[in-house]
Amino acid sequence: MRSLARLVRSALRRIRAEDGAVTADFLYAFPPIILMLLASIEAGMVMTRAVMLERAVDMSVRELRLGLRPNPTHDQLKADICARLTLLLPHCTDVLLLELRPVSTTSWNVFTSAPTCVDRTAPVQPLTSFVPGESNEMMLVRACVVFDPYFPTTGLAAGMVLDASGGYQLVAMSAFVNEPR
């Protein structure tokens, strides 16, 4: 029995002598695990925002395609898309820009330039092309929204292309044909 007590005492002494060993392992492992967790959350939010933007644009364009919104203006279409993005983007009208232009059926030239997005650092926003088009004309809609990353210091957000205000841009496109009048 005494030998068992000696074994237990010596084991406890050895454990006591290595008190900081677990702390060092924790300090090495904890930051990368937290960074991966935060980057995963950021990636999930980017994907959710992209899908919801695509859905909002598609639903609004569907109403145009069906003729439920004849002769829409830029502000009407923008308000329609923003109404579908209220949970993800509370100030949607301030950070969303739309382009609407006809597609030439002879040359099939679509958007050749980069998307025009809101510049949150400038007091005046860039102009976009918004041409409602004629009967039986194919139209292309492009929406650009600027979002702020939730965790800008994670690996995912650090690898994103950010604008001057620290936001990243998401773009959604859709096409439709104007109904004959």
Backbone as JSON Lines, residues from 0, in Angstrom:
{"i":0,"aa":"M","n":[0.81,-1.18,0.0],"ca":[0.0,0.0,0.0],"c":[0.86,1.26,0.0]}
{"i":1,"aa":"R","n":[1.98,1.2,0.76],"ca":[2.85,2.37,0.81],"c":[3.48,2.64,-0.55]}
{"i":2,"aa":"S","n":[3.79,1.61,-1.27],"ca":[4.38,1.83,-2.59],"c":[3.39,2.48,-3.54]}
{"i":3,"aa":"L","n":[2.13,2.15,-3.4],"ca":[1.09,2.77,-4.23],"c":[0.97,4.25,-3.88]}
{"i":4,"aa":"A","n":[1.04,4.59,-2.6],"ca":[0.97,5.98,-2.17],"c":[2.16,6.76,-2.69]}
{"i":5,"aa":"R","n":[3.35,6.13,-2.68],"ca":[4.54,6.79,-3.22],"c":[4.4,7.04,-4.72]}
{"i":6,"aa":"L","n":[3.85,6.08,-5.42],"ca":[3.64,6.24,-6.87],"c":[2.69,7.4,-7.16]}
{"i":7,"aa":"V","n":[1.62,7.48,-6.4],"ca":[0.65,8.57,-6.61],"c":[1.3,9.92,-6.3]}
{"i":8,"aa":"R","n":[2.06,10.0,-5.19],"ca":[2.73,11.25,-4.84],"c":[3.73,11.67,-5.92]}
{"i":9,"aa":"S","n":[4.5,10.73,-6.39],"ca":[5.49,11.09,-7.42],"c":[4.8,11.5,-8.73]}
{"i":10,"aa":"A","n":[3.69,10.88,-9.05],"ca":[2.94,11.27,-10.26],"c":[2.39,12.67,-10.1]}
{"i":11,"aa":"L","n":[1.87,12.99,-8.91],"ca":[1.34,14.34,-8.67],"c":[2.45,15.38,-8.73]}
{"i":12,"aa":"R","n":[3.64,15.05,-8.23],"ca":[4.76,15.99,-8.31],"c":[5.15,16.27,-9.76]}
{"i":13,"aa":"R","n":[5.16,15.22,-10.57],"ca":[5.5,15.4,-11.99],"c":[4.47,16.27,-12.7]}
{"i":14,"aa":"I","n":[3.22,16.07,-12.39],"ca":[2.17,16.88,-13.0],"c":[2.33,18.33,-12.59]}
{"i":15,"aa":"R","n":[2.61,18.55,-11.31],"ca":[2.78,19.9,-10.8],"c":[3.97,20.59,-11.46]}
{"i":16,"aa":"A","n":[4.96,19.85,-11.79],"ca":[6.16,20.42,-12.41],"c":[5.93,20.84,-13.85]}
{"i":17,"aa":"E","n":[4.87,20.32,-14.48],"ca":[4.58,20.63,-15.89],"c":[3.29,21.44,-16.02]}
{"i":18,"aa":"D","n":[3.04,22.36,-15.1],"ca":[1.79,23.12,-15.1],"c":[1.56,23.92,-16.37]}
{"i":19,"aa":"G","n":[2.55,24.56,-16.92],"ca":[2.38,25.44,-18.07],"c":[2.43,24.76,-19.42]}
{"i":20,"aa":"A","n":[2.6,23.46,-19.44],"ca":[2.73,22.75,-20.72],"c":[1.47,22.84,-21.55]}
{"i":21,"aa":"V","n":[0.32,22.7,-20.93],"ca":[-0.94,22.77,-21.66],"c":[-1.21,24.19,-22.13]}
{"i":22,"aa":"T","n":[-0.83,25.17,-21.35],"ca":[-1.04,26.56,-21.72],"c":[-0.26,26.91,-22.98]}
{"i":23,"aa":"A","n":[0.94,26.44,-23.09],"ca":[1.74,26.73,-24.29],"c":[1.11,26.12,-25.53]}
{"i":24,"aa":"D","n":[0.63,24.86,-25.42],"ca":[-0.05,24.24,-26.56],"c":[-1.3,25.0,-26.94]}
{"i":25,"aa":"F","n":[-2.04,25.45,-25.94],"ca":[-3.26,26.21,-26.19],"c":[-2.95,27.52,-26.91]}
{"i":26,"aa":"L","n":[-1.9,28.2,-26.48],"ca":[-1.53,29.48,-27.1],"c":[-1.1,29.32,-28.55]}
{"i":27,"aa":"Y","n":[-0.52,28.17,-28.89],"ca":[-0.14,27.92,-30.27],"c":[-1.34,27.55,-31.13]}
{"i":28,"aa":"A","n":[-2.28,26.82,-30.58],"ca":[-3.4,26.29,-31.37],"c":[-4.59,27.24,-31.43]}
{"i":29,"aa":"F","n":[-4.81,28.04,-30.41],"ca":[-6.02,28.86,-30.32],"c":[-6.15,29.92,-31.42]}
{"i":30,"aa":"P","n":[-5.15,30.76,-31.69],"ca":[-5.33,31.8,-32.72],"c":[-5.66,31.26,-34.12]}
{"i":31,"aa":"P","n":[-4.97,30.22,-34.61],"ca":[-5.35,29.73,-35.95],"c":[-6.77,29.15,-35.99]}
{"i":32,"aa":"I","n":[-7.18,28.51,-34.91],"ca":[-8.53,27.95,-34.88],"c":[-9.56,29.06,-34.89]}
{"i":33,"aa":"I","n":[-9.33,30.11,-34.12],"ca":[-10.26,31.24,-34.09],"c":[-10.28,31.95,-35.45]}
{"i":34,"aa":"L","n":[-9.12,32.13,-36.08],"ca":[-9.08,32.75,-37.41],"c":[-9.86,31.93,-38.43]}
{"i":35,"aa":"M","n":[-9.72,30.62,-38.38],"ca":[-10.48,29.76,-39.31],"c":[-11.98,29.86,-39.04]}
{"i":36,"aa":"L","n":[-12.36,29.92,-37.78],"ca":[-13.77,30.05,-37.43],"c":[-14.33,31.38,-37.94]}
{"i":37,"aa":"L","n":[-13.63,32.47,-37.7],"ca":[-14.1,33.78,-38.16],"c":[-14.11,33.88,-39.69]}
{"i":38,"aa":"A","n":[-13.11,33.31,-40.34],"ca":[-13.09,33.31,-41.81],"c":[-14.25,32.49,-42.36]}
{"i":39,"aa":"S","n":[-14.6,31.41,-41.69],"ca":[-15.75,30.6,-42.13],"c":[-17.05,31.38,-41.99]}
{"i":40,"aa":"I","n":[-17.19,32.1,-40.9],"ca":[-18.39,32.92,-40.72],"c":[-18.44,34.01,-41.79]}
{"i":41,"aa":"E","n":[-17.31,34.64,-42.07],"ca":[-17.25,35.68,-43.11],"c":[-17.61,35.1,-44.48]}
{"i":42,"aa":"A","n":[-17.06,33.94,-44.8],"ca":[-17.37,33.3,-46.1],"c":[-18.85,32.96,-46.2]}
{"i":43,"aa":"G","n":[-19.42,32.49,-45.12],"ca":[-20.85,32.19,-45.12],"c":[-21.7,33.43,-45.33]}
{"i":44,"aa":"M","n":[-21.31,34.54,-44.73],"ca":[-22.06,35.78,-44.9],"c":[-21.9,36.34,-46.32]}
{"i":45,"aa":"V","n":[-20.72,36.22,-46.88],"ca":[-20.51,36.67,-48.27],"c":[-21.4,35.86,-49.21]}
{"i":46,"aa":"M","n":[-21.42,34.56,-49.02],"ca":[-22.24,33.7,-49.89],"c":[-23.73,34.0,-49.69]}
{"i":47,"aa":"T","n":[-24.15,34.19,-48.45],"ca":[-25.56,34.52,-48.19],"c":[-25.94,35.84,-48.85]}
{"i":48,"aa":"R","n":[-25.08,36.82,-48.72],"ca":[-25.36,38.12,-49.35],"c":[-25.4,38.0,-50.87]}
{"i":49,"aa":"A","n":[-24.49,37.24,-51.44],"ca":[-24.47,37.08,-52.9],"c":[-25.73,36.38,-53.39]}
{"i":50,"aa":"V","n":[-26.14,35.33,-52.71],"ca":[-27.35,34.6,-53.11],"c":[-28.58,35.47,-52.95]}
{"i":51,"aa":"M","n":[-28.67,36.2,-51.85],"ca":[-29.84,37.05,-51.64],"c":[-29.89,38.21,-52.64]}
{"i":52,"aa":"L","n":[-28.74,38.75,-53.01],"ca":[-28.71,39.8,-54.03],"c":[-29.17,39.24,-55.38]}
{"i":53,"aa":"E","n":[-28.65,38.07,-55.74],"ca":[-29.09,37.43,-57.0],"c":[-30.6,37.19,-56.99]}
{"i":54,"aa":"R","n":[-31.11,36.71,-55.87],"ca":[-32.54,36.42,-55.75],"c":[-33.36,37.71,-55.88]}
{"i":55,"aa":"A","n":[-32.95,38.77,-55.2],"ca":[-33.69,40.03,-55.26],"c":[-33.71,40.59,-56.67]}
{"i":56,"aa":"V","n":[-32.57,40.53,-57.36],"ca":[-32.51,41.03,-58.74],"c":[-33.38,40.16,-59.64]}
{"i":57,"aa":"D","n":[-33.29,38.84,-59.5],"ca":[-34.1,37.95,-60.34],"c":[-35.59,38.15,-60.12]}
{"i":58,"aa":"M","n":[-36.01,38.31,-58.87],"ca":[-37.44,38.52,-58.6],"c":[-37.93,39.85,-59.17]}
{"i":59,"aa":"S","n":[-37.11,40.88,-59.07],"ca":[-37.49,42.18,-59.62],"c":[-37.53,42.14,-61.14]}
{"i":60,"aa":"V","n":[-36.56,41.47,-61.73],"ca":[-36.54,41.36,-63.2],"c":[-37.7,40.49,-63.69]}
{"i":61,"aa":"R","n":[-38.1,39.53,-62.91],"ca":[-39.25,38.69,-63.28],"c":[-40.5,39.55,-63.4]}
{"i":62,"aa":"E","n":[-40.67,40.48,-62.47],"ca":[-41.82,41.39,-62.56],"c":[-41.75,42.26,-63.8]}
{"i":63,"aa":"L","n":[-40.54,42.68,-64.17],"ca":[-40.38,43.45,-65.42],"c":[-40.72,42.6,-66.62]}
{"i":64,"aa":"R","n":[-40.22,41.37,-66.61],"ca":[-40.41,40.46,-67.74],"c":[-41.9,40.14,-67.95]}
{"i":65,"aa":"L","n":[-42.63,39.99,-66.84],"ca":[-44.05,39.68,-66.94],"c":[-44.91,40.9,-67.23]}
{"i":66,"aa":"G","n":[-44.29,42.07,-67.26],"ca":[-45.03,43.3,-67.56],"c":[-45.76,43.86,-66.36]}
{"i":67,"aa":"L","n":[-45.44,43.41,-65.16],"ca":[-46.11,43.93,-63.96],"c":[-45.61,45.31,-63.58]}
{"i":68,"aa":"R","n":[-44.44,45.7,-64.09],"ca":[-43.86,47.02,-63.83],"c":[-43.54,47.67,-65.18]}
{"i":69,"aa":"P","n":[-44.51,48.24,-65.84],"ca":[-44.22,48.88,-67.13],"c":[-43.44,50.18,-66.94]}
{"i":70,"aa":"N","n":[-42.49,50.39,-67.82],"ca":[-41.65,51.6,-67.82],"c":[-41.07,51.92,-66.43]}
{"i":71,"aa":"P","n":[-40.24,51.06,-65.9],"ca":[-39.69,51.33,-64.58],"c":[-38.62,52.42,-64.64]}
{"i":72,"aa":"T","n":[-38.51,53.14,-63.56],"ca":[-37.43,54.11,-63.43],"c":[-36.33,53.48,-62.58]}
{"i":73,"aa":"H","n":[-35.19,54.13,-62.58],"ca":[-34.06,53.64,-61.79],"c":[-34.45,53.53,-60.31]}
{"i":74,"aa":"D","n":[-35.1,54.57,-59.79],"ca":[-35.46,54.58,-58.37],"c":[-36.51,53.52,-58.03]}
{"i":75,"aa":"Q","n":[-37.46,53.27,-58.94],"ca":[-38.47,52.24,-58.69],"c":[-37.85,50.84,-58.64]}
{"i":76,"aa":"L","n":[-36.99,50.55,-59.6],"ca":[-36.35,49.24,-59.63],"c":[-35.41,49.08,-58.43]}
{"i":77,"aa":"K","n":[-34.71,50.13,-58.09],"ca":[-33.82,50.1,-56.93],"c":[-34.61,49.86,-55.64]}
{"i":78,"aa":"A","n":[-35.75,50.53,-55.49],"ca":[-36.6,50.35,-54.31],"c":[-37.16,48.93,-54.26]}
{"i":79,"aa":"D","n":[-37.5,48.38,-55.41],"ca":[-38.02,47.02,-55.48],"c":[-36.96,46.0,-55.04]}
{"i":80,"aa":"I","n":[-35.74,46.17,-55.51],"ca":[-34.66,45.26,-55.12],"c":[-34.33,45.45,-53.64]}
{"i":81,"aa":"C","n":[-34.27,46.68,-53.19],"ca":[-33.94,46.95,-51.78],"c":[-35.01,46.42,-50.83]}
{"i":82,"aa":"A","n":[-36.27,46.4,-51.26],"ca":[-37.33,45.85,-50.42],"c":[-37.1,44.37,-50.14]}
{"i":83,"aa":"R","n":[-36.43,43.69,-51.04],"ca":[-36.14,42.27,-50.86],"c":[-34.82,42.02,-50.11]}
{"i":84,"aa":"L","n":[-34.06,43.07,-49.85],"ca":[-32.77,42.93,-49.16],"c":[-32.76,43.6,-47.79]}
{"i":85,"aa":"T","n":[-33.89,43.86,-47.19],"ca":[-33.94,44.65,-45.96],"c":[-33.18,44.02,-44.81]}
{"i":86,"aa":"L","n":[-33.2,42.7,-44.66],"ca":[-32.51,42.07,-43.54],"c":[-31.0,42.14,-43.67]}
{"i":87,"aa":"L","n":[-30.5,41.98,-44.88],"ca":[-29.05,41.97,-45.09],"c":[-28.46,43.35,-45.3]}
{"i":88,"aa":"L","n":[-29.28,44.28,-45.72],"ca":[-28.76,45.59,-46.1],"c":[-29.74,46.68,-45.69]}
{"i":89,"aa":"P","n":[-29.64,47.17,-44.46],"ca":[-30.62,48.16,-43.99],"c":[-30.61,49.47,-44.77]}
{"i":90,"aa":"H","n":[-29.45,49.95,-45.23],"ca":[-29.36,51.21,-45.98],"c":[-29.09,50.91,-47.44]}
{"i":91,"aa":"C","n":[-29.93,50.1,-48.02],"ca":[-29.72,49.58,-49.37],"c":[-29.65,50.69,-50.43]}
{"i":92,"aa":"T","n":[-30.54,51.65,-50.35],"ca":[-30.58,52.68,-51.39],"c":[-29.31,53.52,-51.43]}
{"i":93,"aa":"D","n":[-28.56,53.53,-50.33],"ca":[-27.32,54.3,-50.3],"c":[-26.13,53.56,-50.91]}
{"i":94,"aa":"V","n":[-26.19,52.24,-50.99],"ca":[-25.02,51.46,-51.44],"c":[-25.31,50.6,-52.66]}
{"i":95,"aa":"L","n":[-26.47,50.76,-53.29],"ca":[-26.83,49.97,-54.48],"c":[-26.87,50.87,-55.71]}
{"i":96,"aa":"L","n":[-26.21,50.43,-56.77],"ca":[-26.31,51.11,-58.07],"c":[-26.75,50.1,-59.11]}
{"i":97,"aa":"L","n":[-27.64,50.54,-60.01],"ca":[-28.17,49.68,-61.06],"c":[-27.77,50.19,-62.43]}
{"i":98,"aa":"E","n":[-27.57,49.26,-63.32],"ca":[-27.38,49.58,-64.73],"c":[-28.38,48.76,-65.52]}
{"i":99,"aa":"L","n":[-29.04,49.38,-66.47],"ca":[-29.98,48.71,-67.34],"c":[-29.7,49.19,-68.74]}
{"i":100,"aa":"R","n":[-29.37,48.26,-69.62],"ca":[-29.09,48.67,-70.99],"c":[-29.5,47.56,-71.96]}
{"i":101,"aa":"P","n":[-29.82,47.96,-73.19],"ca":[-30.19,46.96,-74.19],"c":[-28.97,46.21,-74.71]}
{"i":102,"aa":"V","n":[-29.22,45.0,-75.17],"ca":[-28.17,44.18,-75.76],"c":[-28.39,44.16,-77.26]}
{"i":103,"aa":"S","n":[-27.36,44.48,-78.01],"ca":[-27.46,44.45,-79.47],"c":[-27.49,42.99,-79.92]}
{"i":104,"aa":"T","n":[-28.51,42.63,-80.68],"ca":[-28.6,41.25,-81.16],"c":[-27.73,41.0,-82.39]}
{"i":105,"aa":"T","n":[-27.11,42.03,-82.91],"ca":[-26.19,41.82,-84.04],"c":[-24.76,41.58,-83.56]}
{"i":106,"aa":"S","n":[-24.32,42.34,-82.55],"ca":[-22.94,42.17,-82.07],"c":[-22.87,41.46,-80.73]}
{"i":107,"aa":"W","n":[-23.99,41.35,-80.01],"ca":[-24.06,40.72,-78.69],"c":[-23.07,41.32,-77.71]}
{"i":108,"aa":"N","n":[-22.85,42.63,-77.83],"ca":[-22.0,43.32,-76.86],"c":[-22.77,43.49,-75.57]}
{"i":109,"aa":"V","n":[-22.26,42.93,-74.52],"ca":[-22.86,43.11,-73.2],"c":[-21.96,44.06,-72.43]}
{"i":110,"aa":"F","n":[-22.04,44.06,-71.14],"ca":[-21.22,44.97,-70.35],"c":[-19.75,44.66,-70.59]}
{"i":111,"aa":"T","n":[-19.06,45.62,-71.16],"ca":[-17.62,45.43,-71.42],"c":[-16.76,46.08,-70.35]}
{"i":112,"aa":"S","n":[-17.35,46.95,-69.56],"ca":[-16.58,47.63,-68.52],"c":[-16.85,46.97,-67.17]}
{"i":113,"aa":"A","n":[-16.03,47.32,-66.21],"ca":[-16.23,46.82,-64.84],"c":[-17.52,47.41,-64.29]}
{"i":114,"aa":"P","n":[-18.13,46.74,-63.34],"ca":[-19.38,47.28,-62.79],"c":[-19.16,48.61,-62.09]}
{"i":115,"aa":"T","n":[-20.14,49.47,-62.21],"ca":[-20.09,50.76,-61.54],"c":[-20.75,50.6,-60.18]}
{"i":116,"aa":"C","n":[-19.99,50.83,-59.13],"ca":[-20.49,50.68,-57.77],"c":[-20.46,52.01,-57.04]}
{"i":117,"aa":"V","n":[-21.14,52.05,-55.94],"ca":[-21.18,53.26,-55.11],"c":[-19.78,53.54,-54.56]}
{"i":118,"aa":"D","n":[-19.4,54.79,-54.61],"ca":[-18.15,55.22,-53.99],"c":[-18.52,55.94,-52.7]}
{"i":119,"aa":"R","n":[-18.38,55.23,-51.57],"ca":[-18.82,55.79,-50.29],"c":[-17.92,56.9,-49.78]}
{"i":120,"aa":"T","n":[-16.77,57.1,-50.41],"ca":[-15.88,58.17,-49.98],"c":[-16.15,59.47,-50.72]}
{"i":121,"aa":"A","n":[-16.94,59.42,-51.77],"ca":[-17.21,60.62,-52.58],"c":[-18.62,61.15,-52.28]}
{"i":122,"aa":"P","n":[-18.79,62.46,-52.29],"ca":[-20.13,63.02,-52.02],"c":[-21.09,62.83,-53.2]}
{"i":123,"aa":"V","n":[-20.56,62.74,-54.41],"ca":[-21.39,62.57,-55.6],"c":[-21.14,61.17,-56.15]}
{"i":124,"aa":"Q","n":[-22.23,60.45,-56.46],"ca":[-22.1,59.08,-56.94],"c":[-21.96,59.05,-58.46]}
{"i":125,"aa":"P","n":[-21.28,58.02,-58.98],"ca":[-21.09,57.93,-60.42],"c":[-22.42,57.67,-61.14]}
{"i":126,"aa":"L","n":[-22.49,58.11,-62.37],"ca":[-23.68,57.89,-63.18],"c":[-23.65,56.49,-63.76]}
{"i":127,"aa":"T","n":[-24.83,55.91,-63.88],"ca":[-24.96,54.6,-64.52],"c":[-25.93,54.73,-65.68]}
{"i":128,"aa":"S","n":[-25.83,53.8,-66.59],"ca":[-26.71,53.79,-67.75],"c":[-28.0,53.07,-67.37]}
{"i":129,"aa":"F","n":[-29.14,53.76,-67.55],"ca":[-30.44,53.15,-67.26],"c":[-31.36,53.48,-68.42]}
{"i":130,"aa":"V","n":[-31.39,52.58,-69.41],"ca":[-32.18,52.76,-70.62],"c":[-33.26,51.68,-70.64]}
{"i":131,"aa":"P","n":[-34.55,52.04,-70.49],"ca":[-35.61,51.03,-70.41],"c":[-35.77,50.18,-71.66]}
{"i":132,"aa":"G","n":[-35.36,50.67,-72.82],"ca":[-35.42,49.88,-74.04],"c":[-36.76,49.94,-74.74]}
{"i":133,"aa":"E","n":[-36.8,49.28,-75.89],"ca":[-38.0,49.27,-76.74],"c":[-38.68,47.91,-76.67]}
{"i":134,"aa":"S","n":[-39.78,47.78,-77.38],"ca":[-40.49,46.5,-77.47],"c":[-39.61,45.43,-78.1]}
{"i":135,"aa":"N","n":[-39.71,44.22,-77.6],"ca":[-38.96,43.05,-78.09],"c":[-37.45,43.23,-78.03]}
{"i":136,"aa":"E","n":[-36.97,44.09,-77.2],"ca":[-35.54,44.32,-77.08],"c":[-35.02,43.58,-75.84]}
{"i":137,"aa":"M","n":[-33.88,42.91,-76.01],"ca":[-33.28,42.21,-74.9],"c":[-32.55,43.2,-74.01]}
{"i":138,"aa":"M","n":[-32.81,43.1,-72.7],"ca":[-32.25,44.04,-71.73],"c":[-31.39,43.28,-70.72]}
{"i":139,"aa":"L","n":[-30.34,43.94,-70.26],"ca":[-29.45,43.37,-69.26],"c":[-29.42,44.3,-68.05]}
{"i":140,"aa":"V","n":[-29.63,43.73,-66.87],"ca":[-29.61,44.49,-65.62],"c":[-28.4,44.06,-64.83]}
{"i":141,"aa":"R","n":[-27.69,45.03,-64.28],"ca":[-26.54,44.72,-63.42],"c":[-26.67,45.57,-62.16]}
{"i":142,"aa":"A","n":[-26.61,44.9,-61.01],"ca":[-26.7,45.57,-59.72],"c":[-25.39,45.39,-58.98]}
{"i":143,"aa":"C","n":[-24.92,46.45,-58.37],"ca":[-23.68,46.4,-57.59],"c":[-23.95,46.97,-56.2]}
{"i":144,"aa":"V","n":[-23.59,46.19,-55.18],"ca":[-23.79,46.59,-53.8],"c":[-22.45,46.55,-53.09]}
{"i":145,"aa":"V","n":[-22.23,47.49,-52.18],"ca":[-21.01,47.53,-51.38],"c":[-21.35,47.13,-49.95]}
{"i":146,"aa":"F","n":[-20.63,46.11,-49.44],"ca":[-20.82,45.62,-48.07],"c":[-19.54,45.81,-47.29]}
{"i":147,"aa":"D","n":[-19.67,45.95,-45.98],"ca":[-18.51,45.94,-45.09],"c":[-18.3,44.52,-44.58]}
{"i":148,"aa":"P","n":[-17.07,44.05,-44.52],"ca":[-16.83,42.73,-43.94],"c":[-17.09,42.76,-42.43]}
{"i":149,"aa":"Y","n":[-17.58,41.64,-41.91],"ca":[-17.8,41.54,-40.46],"c":[-16.48,41.47,-39.7]}
{"i":150,"aa":"F","n":[-15.55,40.69,-40.21],"ca":[-14.26,40.5,-39.56],"c":[-13.15,40.87,-40.54]}
{"i":151,"aa":"P","n":[-12.81,42.15,-40.66],"ca":[-11.86,42.58,-41.69],"c":[-10.44,42.07,-41.5]}
{"i":152,"aa":"T","n":[-10.1,41.57,-40.33],"ca":[-8.73,41.12,-40.11],"c":[-8.53,39.63,-40.35]}
{"i":153,"aa":"T","n":[-9.59,38.91,-40.66],"ca":[-9.42,37.48,-40.93],"c":[-8.77,37.27,-42.3]}
{"i":154,"aa":"G","n":[-8.34,36.07,-42.55],"ca":[-7.67,35.77,-43.81],"c":[-8.55,35.99,-45.01]}
{"i":155,"aa":"L","n":[-9.83,35.66,-44.91],"ca":[-10.73,35.81,-46.05],"c":[-10.91,37.29,-46.4]}
{"i":156,"aa":"A","n":[-11.22,38.11,-45.41],"ca":[-11.44,39.53,-45.68],"c":[-10.14,40.21,-46.1]}
{"i":157,"aa":"A","n":[-9.02,39.77,-45.56],"ca":[-7.73,40.36,-45.95],"c":[-7.41,40.03,-47.4]}
{"i":158,"aa":"G","n":[-7.91,38.92,-47.92],"ca":[-7.66,38.54,-49.3],"c":[-8.64,39.14,-50.29]}
{"i":159,"aa":"M","n":[-9.71,39.78,-49.81],"ca":[-10.7,40.38,-50.7],"c":[-10.19,41.69,-51.26]}
{"i":160,"aa":"V","n":[-10.73,42.05,-52.41],"ca":[-10.44,43.36,-52.98],"c":[-11.41,44.34,-52.36]}
{"i":161,"aa":"L","n":[-10.89,45.27,-51.57],"ca":[-11.72,46.24,-50.88],"c":[-11.59,47.6,-51.55]}
{"i":162,"aa":"D","n":[-12.66,48.38,-51.5],"ca":[-12.6,49.72,-52.07],"c":[-11.99,50.69,-51.06]}
{"i":163,"aa":"A","n":[-11.98,51.97,-51.39],"ca":[-11.34,52.96,-50.54],"c":[-12.02,53.1,-49.18]}
{"i":164,"aa":"S","n":[-13.31,52.74,-49.1],"ca":[-14.04,52.86,-47.84],"c":[-13.94,51.59,-47.0]}
{"i":165,"aa":"G","n":[-13.26,50.57,-47.5],"ca":[-13.1,49.33,-46.75],"c":[-14.18,48.31,-46.99]}
{"i":166,"aa":"G","n":[-14.99,48.48,-48.01],"ca":[-16.06,47.55,-48.34],"c":[-15.73,46.72,-49.56]}
{"i":167,"aa":"Y","n":[-16.41,45.57,-49.69],"ca":[-16.24,44.75,-50.88],"c":[-17.51,44.83,-51.72]}
{"i":168,"aa":"Q","n":[-17.39,44.56,-53.0],"ca":[-18.5,44.73,-53.93],"c":[-19.04,43.38,-54.37]}
{"i":169,"aa":"L","n":[-20.37,43.29,-54.39],"ca":[-21.04,42.12,-54.94],"c":[-21.86,42.58,-56.14]}
{"i":170,"aa":"V","n":[-21.82,41.8,-57.21],"ca":[-22.5,42.16,-58.44],"c":[-23.45,41.03,-58.82]}
{"i":171,"aa":"A","n":[-24.65,41.4,-59.24],"ca":[-25.64,40.44,-59.73],"c":[-26.14,40.93,-61.08]}
{"i":172,"aa":"M","n":[-26.34,39.99,-62.01],"ca":[-26.82,40.35,-63.35],"c":[-28.03,39.48,-63.71]}
{"i":173,"aa":"S","n":[-28.89,40.03,-64.54],"ca":[-30.03,39.29,-65.04],"c":[-30.43,39.88,-66.39]}
{"i":174,"aa":"A","n":[-31.15,39.12,-67.18],"ca":[-31.57,39.57,-68.5],"c":[-33.05,39.28,-68.69]}
{"i":175,"aa":"F","n":[-33.67,40.07,-69.55],"ca":[-35.07,39.85,-69.91],"c":[-35.33,40.49,-71.25]}
{"i":176,"aa":"V","n":[-36.47,40.17,-71.83],"ca":[-36.87,40.77,-73.11],"c":[-38.13,41.6,-72.85]}
{"i":177,"aa":"N","n":[-38.11,42.83,-73.31],"ca":[-39.29,43.69,-73.15],"c":[-40.44,43.11,-73.93]}
{"i":178,"aa":"E","n":[-41.59,43.06,-73.28],"ca":[-42.78,42.55,-73.92],"c":[-43.25,43.51,-75.02]}
{"i":179,"aa":"P","n":[-43.85,42.99,-76.08],"ca":[-44.38,43.89,-77.12],"c":[-45.48,44.77,-76.55]}
{"i":180,"aa":"R","n":[-45.52,46.0,-77.03],"ca":[-46.55,46.93,-76.53],"c":[-47.7,47.02,-77.47]}
